[in-house]
Amino acid sequence: MQINREDVVQAALVLERWCFNESCTRCPFWYEMDGHNYCAVSTKGAPLSWNLEEFLRTRGLNHD
């Protein structure tokens, strides 16, 4: 199976939407270690704060 750029974009958008619509405790990327909860996808905030949809909607345009 060949994965292309559009596949990655769609996967990122699905992940971000998951963060908006589901509880983190039900997310497959959420885990607990040493009594703390973590998102396995990001160490700098959940994908909820990435604003991917806004950025990817205008992909291909020059972003300063």
PABAMAR-444715 format. One record per atom (N, C-alpha, C, CB): x, y, z; atom name. Coordinates in nm, 2 decimals. Glycine has a CB too. Example, Ala and Ser with C-alpha at 12.3 -4.5 7.8 and 13.67 -1.06 7.14 Angstrom:
x y z a
1.32 -0.57 0.78 N
1.23 -0.45 0.78 CA
1.32 -0.33 0.78 C
1.13 -0.45 0.90 CB
1.28 -0.22 0.71 N
1.37 -0.11 0.71 CA
1.29 0.00 0.79 C
1.41 -0.06 0.57 CB
***
This chain:
x y z a
0.08 -0.12 0.00 N
0.00 0.00 0.00 CA
0.09 0.12 0.00 C
-0.09 0.00 0.12 CB
0.06 0.21 -0.09 N
0.14 0.34 -0.10 CA
0.06 0.45 -0.03 C
0.17 0.37 -0.25 CB
0.12 0.51 0.06 N
0.06 0.63 0.13 CA
0.11 0.75 0.07 C
0.09 0.62 0.28 CB
0.01 0.84 0.03 N
0.05 0.97 -0.03 CA
0.02 1.08 0.06 C
-0.02 0.99 -0.17 CB
0.05 1.20 0.02 N
0.04 1.32 0.10 CA
-0.11 1.34 0.14 C
0.09 1.44 0.03 CB
-0.20 1.32 0.05 N
-0.34 1.34 0.08 CA
-0.39 1.24 0.19 C
-0.43 1.32 -0.04 CB
-0.34 1.12 0.19 N
-0.37 1.02 0.30 CA
-0.33 1.07 0.43 C
-0.31 0.88 0.27 CB
-0.21 1.13 0.44 N
-0.16 1.18 0.57 CA
-0.24 1.30 0.61 C
-0.01 1.22 0.55 CB
-0.28 1.38 0.52 N
-0.37 1.50 0.55 CA
-0.50 1.45 0.61 C
-0.39 1.59 0.43 CB
-0.56 1.36 0.54 N
-0.69 1.31 0.59 CA
-0.68 1.24 0.73 C
-0.75 1.21 0.49 CB
-0.57 1.17 0.75 N
-0.55 1.10 0.88 CA
-0.53 1.21 0.99 C
-0.43 1.01 0.87 CB
-0.46 1.31 0.96 N
-0.44 1.42 1.06 CA
-0.57 1.49 1.09 C
-0.34 1.52 1.01 CB
-0.65 1.51 0.99 N
-0.78 1.58 1.01 CA
-0.88 1.49 1.09 C
-0.85 1.61 0.88 CB
-0.87 1.36 1.07 N
-0.96 1.26 1.15 CA
-0.91 1.26 1.29 C
-0.95 1.12 1.09 CB
-0.78 1.26 1.32 N
-0.73 1.27 1.45 CA
-0.77 1.40 1.52 C
-0.58 1.25 1.45 CB
-0.76 1.51 1.45 N
-0.80 1.64 1.52 CA
-0.95 1.64 1.55 C
-0.76 1.75 1.43 CB
-1.03 1.59 1.46 N
-1.17 1.58 1.48 CA
-1.21 1.49 1.60 C
-1.25 1.53 1.36 CB
-1.13 1.38 1.61 N
-1.15 1.29 1.73 CA
-1.13 1.37 1.86 C
-1.05 1.17 1.72 CB
-1.03 1.45 1.86 N
-1.00 1.53 1.98 CA
-1.11 1.63 2.02 C
-0.87 1.60 1.97 CB
-1.18 1.68 1.91 N
-1.29 1.77 1.94 CA
-1.42 1.69 1.99 C
-1.32 1.85 1.81 CB
-1.44 1.57 1.94 N
-1.57 1.51 1.95 CA
-1.57 1.39 2.05 C
-1.61 1.46 1.83 CB
-1.45 1.34 2.10 N
-1.45 1.23 2.19 CA
-1.37 1.26 2.31 C
-1.38 1.11 2.11 CB
-1.39 1.18 2.41 N
-1.32 1.20 2.54 CA
-1.17 1.14 2.52 C
-1.39 1.12 2.65 CB
-1.08 1.21 2.57 N
-0.94 1.17 2.56 CA
-0.92 1.03 2.61 C
-0.84 1.26 2.62 CB
-0.99 0.99 2.72 N
-0.97 0.86 2.78 CA
-1.02 0.75 2.69 C
-1.05 0.86 2.91 CB
-1.10 0.78 2.58 N
-1.14 0.68 2.49 CA
-1.05 0.68 2.36 C
-1.28 0.70 2.45 CB
-0.96 0.77 2.35 N
-0.87 0.78 2.24 CA
-0.77 0.67 2.24 C
-0.80 0.92 2.23 CB
-0.74 0.61 2.12 N
-0.64 0.51 2.12 CA
-0.49 0.56 2.14 C
-0.64 0.44 1.98 CB
-0.47 0.69 2.14 N
-0.34 0.74 2.16 CA
-0.32 0.80 2.30 C
-0.31 0.85 2.05 CB
-0.42 0.78 2.38 N
-0.41 0.83 2.52 CA
-0.36 0.72 2.61 C
-0.55 0.88 2.56 CB
-0.27 0.75 2.70 N
-0.22 0.65 2.79 CA
-0.18 0.71 2.92 C
-0.10 0.58 2.73 CB
-0.17 0.62 3.02 N
-0.13 0.67 3.16 CA
0.00 0.60 3.19 C
-0.24 0.63 3.26 CB
0.09 0.68 3.25 N
0.22 0.63 3.29 CA
0.26 0.71 3.42 C
0.33 0.65 3.18 CB
0.29 0.63 3.52 N
0.33 0.69 3.65 CA
0.23 0.78 3.71 C
0.46 0.77 3.64 CB
0.10 0.75 3.69 N
-0.01 0.83 3.75 CA
-0.05 0.95 3.67 C
0.02 0.87 3.88 CB
0.02 0.98 3.55 N
-0.01 1.09 3.47 CA
-0.07 1.05 3.34 C
0.12 1.18 3.45 CB
-0.15 1.13 3.28 N
-0.21 1.10 3.15 CA
-0.13 1.17 3.04 C
-0.36 1.14 3.14 CB
-0.12 1.10 2.92 N
-0.04 1.16 2.81 CA
-0.11 1.13 2.68 C
0.10 1.10 2.81 CB
-0.08 1.22 2.58 N
-0.12 1.20 2.44 CA
0.00 1.15 2.37 C
-0.18 1.33 2.38 CB
-0.01 1.03 2.31 N
0.10 0.97 2.25 CA
0.14 1.04 2.12 C
0.08 0.82 2.22 CB
0.05 1.12 2.07 N
0.08 1.19 1.94 CA
0.16 1.31 1.96 C
-0.05 1.22 1.87 CB
0.14 1.38 2.07 N
0.21 1.51 2.09 CA
0.26 1.53 2.23 C
0.11 1.62 2.06 CB
0.37 1.59 2.25 N
0.42 1.63 2.38 CA
0.40 1.77 2.41 C
0.57 1.60 2.39 CB
0.35 1.85 2.31 N
0.32 1.99 2.33 CA
0.18 2.03 2.32 C
0.40 2.07 2.22 CB
0.09 1.94 2.36 N
-0.05 1.97 2.35 CA
-0.12 1.87 2.26 C
-0.08 2.11 2.30 CB
-0.24 1.85 2.29 N
-0.32 1.75 2.21 CA
-0.34 1.80 2.07 C
-0.46 1.72 2.28 CB
-0.37 1.72 1.98 N
-0.40 1.76 1.84 CA
-0.51 1.86 1.83 C
-0.43 1.64 1.76 CB
-0.59 1.87 1.94 N
-0.70 1.97 1.94 CA
-0.65 2.11 1.93 C
-0.78 1.96 2.08 CB
-0.53 2.14 1.97 N
-0.47 2.27 1.97 CA
-0.38 2.29 1.84 C
-0.38 2.30 2.09 CB
-0.38 2.20 1.76 N
-0.29 2.21 1.64 CA
-0.35 2.30 1.53 C
-0.26 2.08 1.58 CB
-0.49 2.32 1.53 N
-0.56 2.39 1.43 CA
-0.52 2.35 1.28 C
-0.52 2.54 1.44 CB
-0.52 2.21 1.27 N
-0.48 2.16 1.14 CA
-0.58 2.19 1.03 C
-0.47 2.01 1.15 CB
-0.71 2.18 1.06 N
-0.81 2.20 0.96 CA
-0.79 2.34 0.89 C
-0.95 2.19 1.02 CB
-0.77 2.44 0.97 N
-0.75 2.58 0.92 CA
-0.63 2.58 0.83 C
-0.74 2.68 1.03 CB
-0.52 2.52 0.88 N
-0.39 2.53 0.80 CA
-0.41 2.44 0.67 C
-0.28 2.47 0.88 CB
-0.46 2.32 0.68 N
-0.47 2.23 0.57 CA
-0.57 2.27 0.47 C
-0.50 2.09 0.62 CB
-0.67 2.35 0.51 N
-0.77 2.40 0.41 CA
-0.70 2.49 0.31 C
-0.88 2.47 0.49 CB
-0.60 2.56 0.35 N
-0.53 2.65 0.26 CA
-0.39 2.60 0.22 C
-0.51 2.79 0.33 CB
-0.37 2.46 0.23 N
-0.24 2.41 0.20 CA
-0.21 2.44 0.05 C
-0.24 2.25 0.22 CB
-0.08 2.46 0.03 N
-0.04 2.50 -0.10 CA
-0.02 2.65 -0.12 C
-0.13 2.44 -0.21 CB
-0.08 2.72 -0.02 N
-0.07 2.87 -0.03 CA
0.05 2.90 0.06 C
-0.20 2.94 0.03 CB
0.11 3.02 0.04 N
0.23 3.06 0.12 CA
0.18 3.10 0.26 C
0.30 3.18 0.05 CB
0.24 3.03 0.36 N
0.21 3.06 0.50 CA
0.33 3.12 0.56 C
0.17 2.93 0.58 CB
0.31 3.25 0.61 N
0.43 3.32 0.67 CA
0.44 3.28 0.81 C
0.40 3.47 0.67 CB
***
